[in-house]
Amino acid sequence: MEDIAKAVHQFILAEFLPGEDPSELTERTPLITGGILDSISTLKLVVFLEDRFHITVEAHEAGVEHLDSIRDISAFVAGKRKAA
């Protein structure tokens, strides 16, 4: 799961927080509820997750419950990969 977290961390920094201190983005930083991700950036994140980890994210899964932190995303992706 650490490889998932690292890849997601790097993607979020590069795409949505360029120039920010990487240490400020922790595995528990709220992404959607904290205003880092809006609907368009959440869609970009979903496309990244699908392409990078070869999973399918259903529309009902692309919300706060699965994508609000790097920790949530890592657990979600790991679960999807295990189920496949």
C-alpha positions as CSV (number, residue, x, y, z in Angstrom):
1,M,0.0,0.0,0.0
2,E,3.0,2.3,0.5
3,D,3.7,2.3,-3.3
4,I,0.1,3.4,-3.9
5,A,0.4,6.2,-1.3
6,K,3.7,7.4,-2.7
7,A,2.4,7.5,-6.3
8,V,-0.8,9.4,-5.2
9,H,1.2,11.8,-3.1
10,Q,3.4,12.7,-6.0
11,F,0.5,13.0,-8.4
12,I,-1.4,15.4,-6.1
13,L,1.6,17.5,-5.5
14,A,2.4,17.8,-9.2
15,E,-1.1,18.3,-10.5
16,F,-2.9,20.2,-7.7
17,L,-0.3,21.7,-5.4
18,P,2.7,22.7,-7.5
19,G,5.3,24.5,-5.4
20,E,3.9,23.4,-2.1
21,D,6.0,21.9,0.6
22,P,5.7,18.1,0.1
23,S,5.7,17.5,3.9
24,E,2.5,19.6,4.2
25,L,0.6,16.9,2.3
26,T,0.2,14.0,4.7
27,E,-1.7,10.7,4.4
28,R,-4.5,12.3,6.4
29,T,-4.7,15.7,4.8
30,P,-8.4,16.2,3.7
31,L,-8.4,16.5,0.0
32,I,-12.1,17.0,-1.0
33,T,-13.4,18.3,2.3
34,G,-10.3,20.5,2.7
35,G,-10.9,22.1,-0.7
36,I,-7.7,20.7,-2.4
37,L,-9.8,18.7,-4.9
38,D,-12.9,20.0,-6.6
39,S,-15.1,18.0,-9.0
40,I,-12.8,18.5,-12.0
41,S,-9.6,17.6,-10.0
42,T,-11.4,14.6,-8.5
43,L,-12.2,13.4,-12.0
44,K,-8.5,13.8,-12.9
45,L,-7.5,11.9,-9.9
46,V,-9.9,9.1,-10.8
47,V,-8.4,8.9,-14.3
48,F,-4.9,8.7,-12.8
49,L,-5.9,5.9,-10.5
50,E,-7.6,3.9,-13.2
51,D,-4.6,4.3,-15.6
52,R,-1.8,3.9,-13.0
53,F,-3.3,1.0,-11.0
54,H,-5.5,-0.7,-13.7
55,I,-8.7,-0.5,-11.7
56,T,-12.2,0.8,-12.5
57,V,-13.7,3.4,-10.2
58,E,-17.4,3.4,-10.4
59,A,-19.3,6.7,-10.3
60,H,-20.7,6.0,-6.8
61,E,-17.1,5.3,-5.6
62,A,-15.7,8.7,-6.7
63,G,-16.5,10.6,-3.5
64,V,-15.4,11.6,-0.1
65,E,-15.7,8.2,1.4
66,H,-13.0,6.8,-0.8
67,L,-11.0,9.8,-2.0
68,D,-10.8,12.3,0.8
69,S,-7.2,11.5,1.9
70,I,-4.2,9.6,0.6
71,R,-4.8,7.0,3.3
72,D,-8.4,6.5,2.1
73,I,-7.3,6.4,-1.6
74,S,-4.6,3.8,-0.8
75,A,-7.0,1.5,1.0
76,F,-9.6,1.9,-1.7
77,V,-7.1,1.1,-4.5
78,A,-5.6,-1.8,-2.6
79,G,-9.0,-3.2,-2.1
80,K,-9.9,-2.9,-5.7
81,R,-6.7,-4.5,-6.8
82,K,-7.2,-7.4,-4.4
83,A,-10.7,-8.0,-5.6
84,A,-9.7,-8.1,-9.2
